[in-house]
Amino acid sequence: MKKETVTITTEYIKLDALLKFSGLCDTGGFAKELVQQGSVKVNGEVCTMRGKKLRPGDKVQVDQYEVEIV
């Protein structure tokens, strides 16, 4: 599994924005599709809310990629 960290300077970042910002998705439409299909896990659980607020310490997984927010 490939792991990376993403640093945010705000209180939170929404799931679809994180997917684009981290480079896991090229477009917002693709991010929306991935989330709706149940392909995205947040802290080990499938998440279908693309507007979910993620905070430092949360981990997002798509396929073999994992992104931790710091």
CHARMM-style PDB file with segment names, atoms N, HN, CA, C and O in Angstrom:
ATOM      1  N   MET     1       0.831  -1.182   0.000  1.00  0.00      PROA
ATOM      2  CA  MET     1       0.000   0.000   0.000  1.00  0.00      PROA
ATOM      3  C   MET     1       0.876   1.245   0.000  1.00  0.00      PROA
ATOM      4  O   MET     1       1.829   1.346   0.772  1.00  0.00      PROA
ATOM      5  N   LYS     2       0.549   2.177  -0.859  1.00  0.00      PROA
ATOM      6  HN  LYS     2      -0.226   2.096  -1.486  1.00  0.00      PROA
ATOM      7  CA  LYS     2       1.292   3.439  -0.922  1.00  0.00      PROA
ATOM      8  C   LYS     2       0.651   4.437   0.026  1.00  0.00      PROA
ATOM      9  O   LYS     2      -0.555   4.677  -0.027  1.00  0.00      PROA
ATOM     10  N   LYS     3       1.475   5.018   0.898  1.00  0.00      PROA
ATOM     11  HN  LYS     3       2.455   4.823   0.941  1.00  0.00      PROA
ATOM     12  CA  LYS     3       0.963   5.958   1.892  1.00  0.00      PROA
ATOM     13  C   LYS     3       1.591   7.322   1.680  1.00  0.00      PROA
ATOM     14  O   LYS     3       2.761   7.440   1.316  1.00  0.00      PROA
ATOM     15  N   GLU     4       0.784   8.352   1.916  1.00  0.00      PROA
ATOM     16  HN  GLU     4      -0.166   8.256   2.211  1.00  0.00      PROA
ATOM     17  CA  GLU     4       1.299   9.713   1.866  1.00  0.00      PROA
ATOM     18  C   GLU     4       0.517  10.552   2.865  1.00  0.00      PROA
ATOM     19  O   GLU     4      -0.533  10.139   3.357  1.00  0.00      PROA
ATOM     20  N   THR     5       1.042  11.727   3.153  1.00  0.00      PROA
ATOM     21  HN  THR     5       1.895  12.062   2.753  1.00  0.00      PROA
ATOM     22  CA  THR     5       0.348  12.632   4.063  1.00  0.00      PROA
ATOM     23  C   THR     5      -0.019  13.902   3.313  1.00  0.00      PROA
ATOM     24  O   THR     5       0.665  14.305   2.372  1.00  0.00      PROA
ATOM     25  N   VAL     6      -1.099  14.520   3.739  1.00  0.00      PROA
ATOM     26  HN  VAL     6      -1.655  14.192   4.503  1.00  0.00      PROA
ATOM     27  CA  VAL     6      -1.544  15.794   3.188  1.00  0.00      PROA
ATOM     28  C   VAL     6      -1.689  16.744   4.363  1.00  0.00      PROA
ATOM     29  O   VAL     6      -2.377  16.439   5.337  1.00  0.00      PROA
ATOM     30  N   THR     7      -1.046  17.888   4.270  1.00  0.00      PROA
ATOM     31  HN  THR     7      -0.487  18.137   3.479  1.00  0.00      PROA
ATOM     32  CA  THR     7      -1.117  18.882   5.336  1.00  0.00      PROA
ATOM     33  C   THR     7      -2.192  19.909   4.999  1.00  0.00      PROA
ATOM     34  O   THR     7      -2.197  20.481   3.909  1.00  0.00      PROA
ATOM     35  N   ILE     8      -3.098  20.135   5.940  1.00  0.00      PROA
ATOM     36  HN  ILE     8      -3.095  19.671   6.825  1.00  0.00      PROA
ATOM     37  CA  ILE     8      -4.109  21.176   5.741  1.00  0.00      PROA
ATOM     38  C   ILE     8      -3.885  22.275   6.770  1.00  0.00      PROA
ATOM     39  O   ILE     8      -3.393  22.020   7.870  1.00  0.00      PROA
ATOM     40  N   THR     9      -4.248  23.489   6.404  1.00  0.00      PROA
ATOM     41  HN  THR     9      -4.647  23.696   5.511  1.00  0.00      PROA
ATOM     42  CA  THR     9      -4.067  24.617   7.312  1.00  0.00      PROA
ATOM     43  C   THR     9      -5.409  25.125   7.830  1.00  0.00      PROA
ATOM     44  O   THR     9      -5.465  26.100   8.579  1.00  0.00      PROA
ATOM     45  N   THR    10      -6.489  24.458   7.426  1.00  0.00      PROA
ATOM     46  HN  THR    10      -6.444  23.666   6.817  1.00  0.00      PROA
ATOM     47  CA  THR    10      -7.822  24.822   7.889  1.00  0.00      PROA
ATOM     48  C   THR    10      -8.281  23.793   8.920  1.00  0.00      PROA
ATOM     49  O   THR    10      -7.578  22.817   9.180  1.00  0.00      PROA
ATOM     50  N   GLU    11      -9.456  24.009   9.507  1.00  0.00      PROA
ATOM     51  HN  GLU    11     -10.028  24.802   9.296  1.00  0.00      PROA
ATOM     52  CA  GLU    11      -9.974  23.091  10.517  1.00  0.00      PROA
ATOM     53  C   GLU    11     -10.286  21.728   9.909  1.00  0.00      PROA
ATOM     54  O   GLU    11     -10.066  20.696  10.543  1.00  0.00      PROA
ATOM     55  N   TYR    12     -10.800  21.727   8.676  1.00  0.00      PROA
ATOM     56  HN  TYR    12     -10.979  22.566   8.162  1.00  0.00      PROA
ATOM     57  CA  TYR    12     -11.168  20.478   8.016  1.00  0.00      PROA
ATOM     58  C   TYR    12     -11.088  20.638   6.502  1.00  0.00      PROA
ATOM     59  O   TYR    12     -10.944  21.748   5.989  1.00  0.00      PROA
ATOM     60  N   ILE    13     -11.183  19.510   5.792  1.00  0.00      PROA
ATOM     61  HN  ILE    13     -11.299  18.608   6.209  1.00  0.00      PROA
ATOM     62  CA  ILE    13     -11.262  19.497   4.334  1.00  0.00      PROA
ATOM     63  C   ILE    13     -12.328  18.470   3.978  1.00  0.00      PROA
ATOM     64  O   ILE    13     -12.423  17.419   4.612  1.00  0.00      PROA
ATOM     65  N   LYS    14     -13.121  18.774   2.972  1.00  0.00      PROA
ATOM     66  HN  LYS    14     -13.044  19.628   2.457  1.00  0.00      PROA
ATOM     67  CA  LYS    14     -14.170  17.838   2.572  1.00  0.00      PROA
ATOM     68  C   LYS    14     -13.566  16.697   1.763  1.00  0.00      PROA
ATOM     69  O   LYS    14     -12.556  16.867   1.079  1.00  0.00      PROA
ATOM     70  N   LEU    15     -14.199  15.541   1.852  1.00  0.00      PROA
ATOM     71  HN  LEU    15     -15.020  15.404   2.407  1.00  0.00      PROA
ATOM     72  CA  LEU    15     -13.677  14.327   1.233  1.00  0.00      PROA
ATOM     73  C   LEU    15     -13.417  14.494  -0.254  1.00  0.00      PROA
ATOM     74  O   LEU    15     -12.340  14.129  -0.726  1.00  0.00      PROA
ATOM     75  N   ASP    16     -14.370  15.036  -1.008  1.00  0.00      PROA
ATOM     76  HN  ASP    16     -15.245  15.332  -0.624  1.00  0.00      PROA
ATOM     77  CA  ASP    16     -14.159  15.172  -2.447  1.00  0.00      PROA
ATOM     78  C   ASP    16     -13.010  16.122  -2.766  1.00  0.00      PROA
ATOM     79  O   ASP    16     -12.269  15.902  -3.724  1.00  0.00      PROA
ATOM     80  N   ALA    17     -12.860  17.179  -1.964  1.00  0.00      PROA
ATOM     81  HN  ALA    17     -13.461  17.357  -1.186  1.00  0.00      PROA
ATOM     82  CA  ALA    17     -11.752  18.117  -2.166  1.00  0.00      PROA
ATOM     83  C   ALA    17     -10.413  17.448  -1.862  1.00  0.00      PROA
ATOM     84  O   ALA    17      -9.425  17.690  -2.554  1.00  0.00      PROA
ATOM     85  N   LEU    18     -10.381  16.611  -0.833  1.00  0.00      PROA
ATOM     86  HN  LEU    18     -11.184  16.414  -0.270  1.00  0.00      PROA
ATOM     87  CA  LEU    18      -9.143  15.898  -0.488  1.00  0.00      PROA
ATOM     88  C   LEU    18      -8.726  14.959  -1.608  1.00  0.00      PROA
ATOM     89  O   LEU    18      -7.544  14.873  -1.943  1.00  0.00      PROA
ATOM     90  N   LEU    19      -9.687  14.259  -2.187  1.00  0.00      PROA
ATOM     91  HN  LEU    19     -10.647  14.328  -1.915  1.00  0.00      PROA
ATOM     92  CA  LEU    19      -9.368  13.326  -3.269  1.00  0.00      PROA
ATOM     93  C   LEU    19      -8.721  14.060  -4.442  1.00  0.00      PROA
ATOM     94  O   LEU    19      -7.781  13.546  -5.049  1.00  0.00      PROA
ATOM     95  N   LYS    20      -9.209  15.244  -4.763  1.00  0.00      PROA
ATOM     96  HN  LYS    20      -9.973  15.662  -4.270  1.00  0.00      PROA
ATOM     97  CA  LYS    20      -8.607  16.037  -5.842  1.00  0.00      PROA
ATOM     98  C   LYS    20      -7.263  16.617  -5.407  1.00  0.00      PROA
ATOM     99  O   LYS    20      -6.283  16.541  -6.148  1.00  0.00      PROA
ATOM    100  N   PHE    21      -7.216  17.200  -4.201  1.00  0.00      PROA
ATOM    101  HN  PHE    21      -8.012  17.262  -3.599  1.00  0.00      PROA
ATOM    102  CA  PHE    21      -6.011  17.859  -3.706  1.00  0.00      PROA
ATOM    103  C   PHE    21      -4.836  16.898  -3.583  1.00  0.00      PROA
ATOM    104  O   PHE    21      -3.694  17.269  -3.853  1.00  0.00      PROA
ATOM    105  N   SER    22      -5.115  15.667  -3.176  1.00  0.00      PROA
ATOM    106  HN  SER    22      -6.042  15.365  -2.956  1.00  0.00      PROA
ATOM    107  CA  SER    22      -4.048  14.684  -2.980  1.00  0.00      PROA
ATOM    108  C   SER    22      -3.622  14.019  -4.288  1.00  0.00      PROA
ATOM    109  O   SER    22      -2.621  13.304  -4.323  1.00  0.00      PROA
ATOM    110  N   GLY    23      -4.378  14.252  -5.362  1.00  0.00      PROA
ATOM    111  HN  GLY    23      -5.191  14.834  -5.333  1.00  0.00      PROA
ATOM    112  CA  GLY    23      -4.031  13.660  -6.648  1.00  0.00      PROA
ATOM    113  C   GLY    23      -4.617  12.279  -6.880  1.00  0.00      PROA
ATOM    114  O   GLY    23      -4.298  11.637  -7.880  1.00  0.00      PROA
ATOM    115  N   LEU    24      -5.476  11.806  -5.969  1.00  0.00      PROA
ATOM    116  HN  LEU    24      -5.736  12.328  -5.157  1.00  0.00      PROA
ATOM    117  CA  LEU    24      -6.104  10.497  -6.159  1.00  0.00      PROA
ATOM    118  C   LEU    24      -7.156  10.552  -7.271  1.00  0.00      PROA
ATOM    119  O   LEU    24      -7.471   9.529  -7.880  1.00  0.00      PROA
ATOM    120  N   CYS    25      -7.691  11.732  -7.530  1.00  0.00      PROA
ATOM    121  HN  CYS    25      -7.434  12.562  -7.035  1.00  0.00      PROA
ATOM    122  CA  CYS    25      -8.678  11.927  -8.600  1.00  0.00      PROA
ATOM    123  C   CYS    25      -8.290  13.152  -9.409  1.00  0.00      PROA
ATOM    124  O   CYS    25      -7.779  14.133  -8.869  1.00  0.00      PROA
ATOM    125  N   ASP    26      -8.539  13.084 -10.716  1.00  0.00      PROA
ATOM    126  HN  ASP    26      -8.954  12.287 -11.156  1.00  0.00      PROA
ATOM    127  CA  ASP    26      -8.228  14.224 -11.584  1.00  0.00      PROA
ATOM    128  C   ASP    26      -9.306  15.298 -11.522  1.00  0.00      PROA
ATOM    129  O   ASP    26      -9.006  16.490 -11.600  1.00  0.00      PROA
ATOM    130  N   THR    27     -10.567  14.874 -11.381  1.00  0.00      PROA
ATOM    131  HN  THR    27     -10.810  13.906 -11.318  1.00  0.00      PROA
ATOM    132  CA  THR    27     -11.679  15.824 -11.419  1.00  0.00      PROA
ATOM    133  C   THR    27     -12.629  15.596 -10.257  1.00  0.00      PROA
ATOM    134  O   THR    27     -12.621  14.541  -9.623  1.00  0.00      PROA
ATOM    135  N   GLY    28     -13.442  16.602  -9.989  1.00  0.00      PROA
ATOM    136  HN  GLY    28     -13.448  17.460 -10.504  1.00  0.00      PROA
ATOM    137  CA  GLY    28     -14.452  16.478  -8.952  1.00  0.00      PROA
ATOM    138  C   GLY    28     -15.504  15.441  -9.316  1.00  0.00      PROA
ATOM    139  O   GLY    28     -16.031  14.749  -8.445  1.00  0.00      PROA
ATOM    140  N   GLY    29     -15.806  15.336 -10.596  1.00  0.00      PROA
ATOM    141  HN  GLY    29     -15.377  15.898 -11.304  1.00  0.00      PROA
ATOM    142  CA  GLY    29     -16.783  14.346 -11.046  1.00  0.00      PROA
ATOM    143  C   GLY    29     -16.317  12.930 -10.779  1.00  0.00      PROA
ATOM    144  O   GLY    29     -17.102  12.075 -10.369  1.00  0.00      PROA
ATOM    145  N   PHE    30     -15.039  12.683 -11.012  1.00  0.00      PROA
ATOM    146  HN  PHE    30     -14.401  13.377 -11.345  1.00  0.00      PROA
ATOM    147  CA  PHE    30     -14.482  11.351 -10.752  1.00  0.00      PROA
ATOM    148  C   PHE    30     -14.469  11.077  -9.254  1.00  0.00      PROA
ATOM    149  O   PHE    30     -14.737   9.953  -8.827  1.00  0.00      PROA
ATOM    150  N   ALA    31     -14.163  12.089  -8.457  1.00  0.00      PROA
ATOM    151  HN  ALA    31     -13.945  13.001  -8.804  1.00  0.00      PROA
ATOM    152  CA  ALA    31     -14.171  11.943  -7.003  1.00  0.00      PROA
ATOM    153  C   ALA    31     -15.583  11.584  -6.534  1.00  0.00      PROA
ATOM    154  O   ALA    31     -15.758  10.696  -5.699  1.00  0.00      PROA
ATOM    155  N   LYS    32     -16.579  12.274  -7.070  1.00  0.00      PROA
ATOM    156  HN  LYS    32     -16.437  12.995  -7.747  1.00  0.00      PROA
ATOM    157  CA  LYS    32     -17.977  12.007  -6.709  1.00  0.00      PROA
ATOM    158  C   LYS    32     -18.357  10.565  -7.053  1.00  0.00      PROA
ATOM    159  O   LYS    32     -19.016   9.883  -6.268  1.00  0.00      PROA
ATOM    160  N   GLU    33     -17.939  10.115  -8.226  1.00  0.00      PROA
ATOM    161  HN  GLU    33     -17.404  10.669  -8.864  1.00  0.00      PROA
ATOM    162  CA  GLU    33     -18.231   8.748  -8.673  1.00  0.00      PROA
ATOM    163  C   GLU    33     -17.611   7.708  -7.733  1.00  0.00      PROA
ATOM    164  O   GLU    33     -18.272   6.754  -7.324  1.00  0.00      PROA
ATOM    165  N   LEU    34     -16.337   7.909  -7.400  1.00  0.00      PROA
ATOM    166  HN  LEU    34     -15.800   8.684  -7.733  1.00  0.00      PROA
ATOM    167  CA  LEU    34     -15.646   6.969  -6.507  1.00  0.00      PROA
ATOM    168  C   LEU    34     -16.360   6.861  -5.164  1.00  0.00      PROA
ATOM    169  O   LEU    34     -16.552   5.764  -4.639  1.00  0.00      PROA
ATOM    170  N   VAL    35     -16.749   8.004  -4.616  1.00  0.00      PROA
ATOM    171  HN  VAL    35     -16.593   8.895  -5.042  1.00  0.00      PROA
ATOM    172  CA  VAL    35     -17.401   8.017  -3.307  1.00  0.00      PROA
ATOM    173  C   VAL    35     -18.762   7.327  -3.388  1.00  0.00      PROA
ATOM    174  O   VAL    35     -19.101   6.517  -2.525  1.00  0.00      PROA
ATOM    175  N   GLN    36     -19.532   7.644  -4.410  1.00  0.00      PROA
ATOM    176  HN  GLN    36     -19.257   8.302  -5.110  1.00  0.00      PROA
ATOM    177  CA  GLN    36     -20.871   7.058  -4.547  1.00  0.00      PROA
ATOM    178  C   GLN    36     -20.828   5.549  -4.775  1.00  0.00      PROA
ATOM    179  O   GLN    36     -21.749   4.835  -4.379  1.00  0.00      PROA
ATOM    180  N   GLN    37     -19.765   5.063  -5.408  1.00  0.00      PROA
ATOM    181  HN  GLN    37     -19.016   5.643  -5.729  1.00  0.00      PROA
ATOM    182  CA  GLN    37     -19.620   3.629  -5.667  1.00  0.00      PROA
ATOM    183  C   GLN    37     -19.178   2.851  -4.419  1.00  0.00      PROA
ATOM    184  O   GLN    37     -19.191   1.620  -4.416  1.00  0.00      PROA
ATOM    185  N   GLY    38     -18.791   3.570  -3.366  1.00  0.00      PROA
ATOM    186  HN  GLY    38     -18.781   4.570  -3.369  1.00  0.00      PROA
ATOM    187  CA  GLY    38     -18.332   2.903  -2.154  1.00  0.00      PROA
ATOM    188  C   GLY    38     -16.884   2.459  -2.242  1.00  0.00      PROA
ATOM    189  O   GLY    38     -16.468   1.539  -1.538  1.00  0.00      PROA
ATOM    190  N   SER    39     -16.108   3.115  -3.112  1.00  0.00      PROA
ATOM    191  HN  SER    39     -16.445   3.862  -3.684  1.00  0.00      PROA
ATOM    192  CA  SER    39     -14.701   2.754  -3.303  1.00  0.00      PROA
ATOM    193  C   SER    39     -13.762   3.465  -2.344  1.00  0.00      PROA
ATOM    194  O   SER    39     -12.556   3.217  -2.360  1.00  0.00      PROA
ATOM    195  N   VAL    40     -14.305   4.356  -1.501  1.00  0.00      PROA
ATOM    196  HN  VAL    40     -15.284   4.558  -1.488  1.00  0.00      PROA
ATOM    197  CA  VAL    40     -13.471   5.169  -0.617  1.00  0.00      PROA
ATOM    198  C   VAL    40     -13.749   4.785   0.835  1.00  0.00      PROA
ATOM    199  O   VAL    40     -14.898   4.685   1.264  1.00  0.00      PROA
ATOM    200  N   LYS    41     -12.666   4.574   1.574  1.00  0.00      PROA
ATOM    201  HN  LYS    41     -11.732   4.654   1.225  1.00  0.00      PROA
ATOM    202  CA  LYS    41     -12.791   4.282   3.005  1.00  0.00      PROA
ATOM    203  C   LYS    41     -12.205   5.447   3.796  1.00  0.00      PROA
ATOM    204  O   LYS    41     -11.157   5.992   3.450  1.00  0.00      PROA
ATOM    205  N   VAL    42     -12.905   5.812   4.862  1.00  0.00      PROA
ATOM    206  HN  VAL    42     -13.757   5.369   5.143  1.00  0.00      PROA
ATOM    207  CA  VAL    42     -12.414   6.836   5.786  1.00  0.00      PROA
ATOM    208  C   VAL    42     -12.244   6.155   7.135  1.00  0.00      PROA
ATOM    209  O   VAL    42     -13.201   5.636   7.710  1.00  0.00      PROA
ATOM    210  N   ASN    43     -11.024   6.165   7.625  1.00  0.00      PROA
ATOM    211  HN  ASN    43     -10.247   6.586   7.158  1.00  0.00      PROA
ATOM    212  CA  ASN    43     -10.691   5.512   8.901  1.00  0.00      PROA
ATOM    213  C   ASN    43     -11.146   4.052   8.924  1.00  0.00      PROA
ATOM    214  O   ASN    43     -11.638   3.558   9.939  1.00  0.00      PROA
ATOM    215  N   GLY    44     -10.972   3.368   7.781  1.00  0.00      PROA
ATOM    216  HN  GLY    44     -10.573   3.770   6.957  1.00  0.00      PROA
ATOM    217  CA  GLY    44     -11.255   1.949   7.706  1.00  0.00      PROA
ATOM    218  C   GLY    44     -12.688   1.570   7.376  1.00  0.00      PROA
ATOM    219  O   GLY    44     -12.988   0.386   7.222  1.00  0.00      PROA
ATOM    220  N   GLU    45     -13.592   2.557   7.263  1.00  0.00      PROA
ATOM    221  HN  GLU    45     -13.349   3.519   7.389  1.00  0.00      PROA
ATOM    222  CA  GLU    45     -14.990   2.270   6.960  1.00  0.00      PROA
ATOM    223  C   GLU    45     -15.394   2.924   5.644  1.00  0.00      PROA
ATOM    224  O   GLU    45     -14.984   4.047   5.351  1.00  0.00      PROA
ATOM    225  N   VAL    46     -16.202   2.215   4.850  1.00  0.00      PROA
ATOM    226  HN  VAL    46     -16.535   1.303   5.088  1.00  0.00      PROA
ATOM    227  CA  VAL    46     -16.672   2.767   3.576  1.00  0.00      PROA
ATOM    228  C   VAL    46     -17.470   4.034   3.847  1.00  0.00      PROA
ATOM    229  O   VAL    46     -18.324   4.061   4.734  1.00  0.00      PROA
ATOM    230  N   CYS    47     -17.187   5.087   3.076  1.00  0.00      PROA
ATOM    231  HN  CYS    47     -16.493   5.065   2.356  1.00  0.00      PROA
ATOM    232  CA  CYS    47     -17.871   6.366   3.240  1.00  0.00      PROA
ATOM    233  C   CYS    47     -18.494   6.762   1.904  1.00  0.00      PROA
ATOM    234  O   CYS    47     -17.814   6.797   0.878  1.00  0.00      PROA
ATOM    235  N   THR    48     -19.788   7.058   1.925  1.00  0.00      PROA
ATOM    236  HN  THR    48     -20.340   7.030   2.758  1.00  0.00      PROA
ATOM    237  CA  THR    48     -20.474   7.474   0.699  1.00  0.00      PROA
ATOM    238  C   THR    48     -20.910   8.934   0.766  1.00  0.00      PROA
ATOM    239  O   THR    48     -21.717   9.377  -0.052  1.00  0.00      PROA
ATOM    240  N   MET    49     -20.386   9.683   1.730  1.00  0.00      PROA
ATOM    241  HN  MET    49     -19.731   9.323   2.394  1.00  0.00      PROA
ATOM    242  CA  MET    49     -20.704  11.110   1.847  1.00  0.00      PROA
ATOM    243  C   MET    49     -19.524  11.912   1.310  1.00  0.00      PROA
ATOM    244  O   MET    49     -18.498  12.044   1.978  1.00  0.00      PROA
ATOM    245  N   ARG    50     -19.676  12.445   0.101  1.00  0.00      PROA
ATOM    246  HN  ARG    50     -20.509  12.337  -0.442  1.00  0.00      PROA
ATOM    247  CA  ARG    50     -18.539  13.163  -0.494  1.00  0.00      PROA
ATOM    248  C   ARG    50     -18.230  14.475   0.214  1.00  0.00      PROA
ATOM    249  O   ARG    50     -17.128  15.003   0.072  1.00  0.00      PROA
ATOM    250  N   GLY    51     -19.183  15.012   0.975  1.00  0.00      PROA
ATOM    251  HN  GLY    51     -20.079  14.582   1.090  1.00  0.00      PROA
ATOM    252  CA  GLY    51     -18.957  16.254   1.709  1.00  0.00      PROA
ATOM    253  C   GLY    51     -18.491  16.031   3.136  1.00  0.00      PROA
ATOM    254  O   GLY    51     -18.442  16.973   3.927  1.00  0.00      PROA
ATOM    255  N   LYS    52     -18.146  14.780   3.477  1.00  0.00      PROA
ATOM    256  HN  LYS    52     -18.187  14.015   2.834  1.00  0.00      PROA
ATOM    257  CA  LYS    52     -17.711  14.470   4.841  1.00  0.00      PROA
ATOM    258  C   LYS    52     -16.513  15.330   5.215  1.00  0.00      PROA
ATOM    259  O   LYS    52     -15.560  15.458   4.445  1.00  0.00      PROA
ATOM    260  N   LYS    53     -16.573  15.916   6.403  1.00  0.00      PROA
ATOM    261  HN  LYS    53     -17.347  15.812   7.028  1.00  0.00      PROA
ATOM    262  CA  LYS    53     -15.485  16.774   6.883  1.00  0.00      PROA
ATOM    263  C   LYS    53     -14.388  15.907   7.487  1.00  0.00      PROA
ATOM    264  O   LYS    53     -14.633  15.118   8.400  1.00  0.00      PROA
ATOM    265  N   LEU    54     -13.194  16.064   6.971  1.00  0.00      PROA
ATOM    266  HN  LEU    54     -12.995  16.704   6.230  1.00  0.00      PROA
ATOM    267  CA  LEU    54     -12.037  15.303   7.454  1.00  0.00      PROA
ATOM    268  C   LEU    54     -11.099  16.244   8.203  1.00  0.00      PROA
ATOM    269  O   LEU    54     -10.858  17.377   7.786  1.00  0.00      PROA
ATOM    270  N   ARG    55     -10.589  15.749   9.299  1.00  0.00      PROA
ATOM    271  HN  ARG    55     -10.785  14.829   9.638  1.00  0.00      PROA
ATOM    272  CA  ARG    55      -9.711  16.556  10.143  1.00  0.00      PROA
ATOM    273  C   ARG    55      -8.359  15.862  10.310  1.00  0.00      PROA
ATOM    274  O   ARG    55      -8.231  14.679   9.996  1.00  0.00      PROA
ATOM    275  N   PRO    56      -7.347  16.587  10.801  1.00  0.00      PROA
ATOM    276  CA  PRO    56      -6.048  15.942  11.017  1.00  0.00      PROA
ATOM    277  C   PRO    56      -6.186  14.663  11.829  1.00  0.00      PROA
ATOM    278  O   PRO    56      -6.905  14.617  12.827  1.00  0.00      PROA
ATOM    279  N   GLY    57      -5.483  13.622  11.380  1.00  0.00      PROA
ATOM    280  HN  GLY    57      -4.899  13.660  10.569  1.00  0.00      PROA
ATOM    281  CA  GLY    57      -5.548  12.317  12.013  1.00  0.00      PROA
ATOM    282  C   GLY    57      -6.410  11.334  11.242  1.00  0.00      PROA
ATOM    283  O   GLY    57      -6.270  10.123  11.408  1.00  0.00      PROA
ATOM    284  N   ASP    58      -7.314  11.852  10.387  1.00  0.00      PROA
ATOM    285  HN  ASP    58      -7.427  12.836  10.252  1.00  0.00      PROA
ATOM    286  CA  ASP    58      -8.156  10.965   9.578  1.00  0.00      PROA
ATOM    287  C   ASP    58      -7.330  10.347   8.457  1.00  0.00      PROA
ATOM    288  O   ASP    58      -6.375  10.942   7.958  1.00  0.00      PROA
ATOM    289  N   LYS    59      -7.728   9.125   8.076  1.00  0.00      PROA
ATOM    290  HN  LYS    59      -8.503   8.641   8.481  1.00  0.00      PROA
ATOM    291  CA  LYS    59      -7.052   8.421   6.985  1.00  0.00      PROA
ATOM    292  C   LYS    59      -8.076   8.046   5.928  1.00  0.00      PROA
ATOM    293  O   LYS    59      -9.158   7.550   6.240  1.00  0.00      PROA
ATOM    294  N   VAL    60      -7.718   8.290   4.671  1.00  0.00      PROA
ATOM    295  HN  VAL    60      -6.839   8.693   4.418  1.00  0.00      PROA
ATOM    296  CA  VAL    60      -8.588   7.983   3.538  1.00  0.00      PROA
ATOM    297  C   VAL    60      -7.884   6.957   2.663  1.00  0.00      PROA
ATOM    298  O   VAL    60      -6.704   7.103   2.345  1.00  0.00      PROA
ATOM    299  N   GLN    61      -8.617   5.921   2.278  1.00  0.00      PROA
ATOM    300  HN  GLN    61      -9.575   5.803   2.536  1.00  0.00      PROA
ATOM    301  CA  GLN    61      -8.038   4.857   1.464  1.00  0.00      PROA
ATOM    302  C   GLN    61      -8.851   4.662   0.194  1.00  0.00      PROA
ATOM    303  O   GLN    61     -10.076   4.550   0.232  1.00  0.00      PROA
ATOM    304  N   VAL    62      -8.141   4.624  -0.940  1.00  0.00      PROA
ATOM    305  HN  VAL    62      -7.145   4.714  -0.971  1.00  0.00      PROA
ATOM    306  CA  VAL    62      -8.730   4.311  -2.242  1.00  0.00      PROA
ATOM    307  C   VAL    62      -7.826   3.267  -2.878  1.00  0.00      PROA
ATOM    308  O   VAL    62      -6.653   3.532  -3.140  1.00  0.00      PROA
ATOM    309  N   ASP    63      -8.373   2.080  -3.126  1.00  0.00      PROA
ATOM    310  HN  ASP    63      -9.326   1.866  -2.913  1.00  0.00      PROA
ATOM    311  CA  ASP    63      -7.588   0.968  -3.665  1.00  0.00      PROA
ATOM    312  C   ASP    63      -6.354   0.739  -2.803  1.00  0.00      PROA
ATOM    313  O   ASP    63      -6.469   0.497  -1.601  1.00  0.00      PROA
ATOM    314  N   GLN    64      -5.156   0.818  -3.421  1.00  0.00      PROA
ATOM    315  HN  GLN    64      -5.062   1.015  -4.397  1.00  0.00      PROA
ATOM    316  CA  GLN    64      -3.918   0.564  -2.652  1.00  0.00      PROA
ATOM    317  C   GLN    64      -3.265   1.854  -2.149  1.00  0.00      PROA
ATOM    318  O   GLN    64      -2.115   1.831  -1.709  1.00  0.00      PROA
ATOM    319  N   TYR    65      -3.980   2.966  -2.211  1.00  0.00      PROA
ATOM    320  HN  TYR    65      -4.913   2.984  -2.568  1.00  0.00      PROA
ATOM    321  CA  TYR    65      -3.436   4.244  -1.761  1.00  0.00      PROA
ATOM    322  C   TYR    65      -4.086   4.685  -0.452  1.00  0.00      PROA
ATOM    323  O   TYR    65      -5.297   4.557  -0.271  1.00  0.00      PROA
ATOM    324  N   GLU    66      -3.266   5.204   0.453  1.00  0.00      PROA
ATOM    325  HN  GLU    66      -2.282   5.308   0.306  1.00  0.00      PROA
ATOM    326  CA  GLU    66      -3.791   5.729   1.709  1.00  0.00      PROA
ATOM    327  C   GLU    66      -3.227   7.118   1.942  1.00  0.00      PROA
ATOM    328  O   GLU    66      -2.028   7.347   1.787  1.00  0.00      PROA
ATOM    329  N   VAL    67      -4.103   8.046   2.318  1.00  0.00      PROA
ATOM    330  HN  VAL    67      -5.078   7.860   2.445  1.00  0.00      PROA
ATOM    331  CA  VAL    67      -3.698   9.421   2.585  1.00  0.00      PROA
ATOM    332  C   VAL    67      -4.066   9.741   4.023  1.00  0.00      PROA
ATOM    333  O   VAL    67      -5.206   9.534   4.438  1.00  0.00      PROA
ATOM    334  N   GLU    68      -3.093  10.250   4.790  1.00  0.00      PROA
ATOM    335  HN  GLU    68      -2.167  10.418   4.453  1.00  0.00      PROA
ATOM    336  CA  GLU    68      -3.348  10.672   6.154  1.00  0.00      PROA
ATOM    337  C   GLU    68      -3.296  12.199   6.206  1.00  0.00      PROA
ATOM    338  O   GLU    68      -2.401  12.826   5.639  1.00  0.00      PROA
ATOM    339  N   ILE    69      -4.257  12.769   6.887  1.00  0.00      PROA
ATOM    340  HN  ILE    69      -4.984  12.259   7.347  1.00  0.00      PROA
ATOM    341  CA  ILE    69      -4.329  14.230   7.006  1.00  0.00      PROA
ATOM    342  C   ILE    69      -3.571  14.656   8.246  1.00  0.00      PROA
ATOM    343  O   ILE    69      -3.764  14.113   9.333  1.00  0.00      PROA
ATOM    344  N   VAL    70      -2.703  15.640   8.061  1.00  0.00      PROA
ATOM    345  HN  VAL    70      -2.546  16.081   7.177  1.00  0.00      PROA
ATOM    346  CA  VAL    70      -1.933  16.182   9.196  1.00  0.00      PROA
ATOM    347  C   VAL    70      -2.080  17.691   9.235  1.00  0.00      PROA
ATOM    348  OT1 VAL    70      -1.512  18.344  10.111  1.00  0.00      PROA
TER     349      VAL     70
END
